[in-house]
Amino acid sequence: VALALILILVAVPALAQLRMHVIPFDSVTLTAQQVLLGETQGKSVTLAGELRLPRSGTDKVPVVILVHGINGLTPNHDEWARALNSWGIGVFILDHLSGRGIAPMSPGDLQLSGGARMVDVYRALSVLSKHPRIDPERIAVMGFSMGGLATLLSSQERFRTRYGPTDVQFAAYIALYASYPARLRDDVKVAARPIRLYHGTGDDWTTAAQCRALIEDLKKAGADVTMTEYSGATHGYDDPSFKVRLNFAGAFSVRNCSLAEGDGGQIINSQTGKPFAPSDPCIEKGVSLQYDEAATASTREAV
């Protein structure tokens, strides 16, 4: 009996390692300006993510890379991982912060550009595409808030050809309450793959309005893109930890800013014609978050 118990205790961790393990990968930290200029040289960093496969075995499975926002890994990522696994899909929960020694919602987190996160996403894709249990033709990326910005950037051909691997491409791009405050050059030239956005009309942090113009232009350019909006849903509507409405009075939002890419990789405030700065009067304070069960269920079904 003792021997049997020992064998069972040894076997359980071994099985767990087949289905869930941490994968490190190398990346580089770039500023937003460096990414817009197409630069590749920056501070090297080793990051990691948790791969959760839906089952043990030797067959290849599809995988979704989950890309968190500026508040780091939150309960909704685990909820999505459980849902995706239940559908037979693996997940790779990417951590942009720990390897960089950055705490969630800290100044370092706020300063980590969406472009840098996009580079991380592509570095993860390169590693995952070579994993023996992953189908390289069925790897999708799904981002939340700032992670949604990284997702949208990764769909753009300009960045894919510069920072992405040459032998593999994402199968789909999924963004929840994405941040997309600035229109970029050639941002309608995207991969010929599905792009799906989900947003709440009550989002006062990263508004749906900032994505609508992009979606309209993408459709005109022939992209396979849609954005589903949920009436009254706020930022983070799929996070069950916000079942009681939470108001962040001190959180900054660029919801009323009109920004665009200018010369030299700079982001320009279209209202002033000058480089965008944290002191610009268009920046406002105060955002709210609340879980919306109906919107979450609808998004799950759509995904």
Salt bridges, closest charged atoms under 4 A:
GLU50 OE2 - ARG52 NE 2.39
ASP59 OD2 - ARG55 NH2 2.68
ASP59 OD1 - ARG133 NH2 3.13
ASP78 OD1 - ARG52 NH1 2.75
ASP78 OD2 - ARG82 NE 2.82
ASP95 OD1 - HIS68 NE2 4.00
ASP109 OD1 - ARG117 NH2 2.86
ASP120 OD2 - HIS96 ND1 2.78
ASP120 OD2 - ARG100 NH1 2.84
ASP135 OD2 - ARG138 NE 2.90
GLU157 OE2 - ARG160 NE 2.74
ASP186 OD1 - LYS189 NZ 3.65
ASP187 OD2 - ARG183 NE 2.81
ASP203 OD2 - HIS199 NE2 3.40
ASP203 OD2 - HIS235 ND1 2.94
GLU216 OE2 - LYS220 NZ 3.48
ASP217 OD2 - ARG183 NH1 3.06
ASP224 OD1 - ARG196 NH2 3.01
GLU229 OE1 - ARG212 NH2 2.81
GLU261 OE2 - ARG158 NH2 2.80
ASP263 OD1 - ARG185 NH2 2.78
GLU284 OE1 - ARG255 NE 3.11
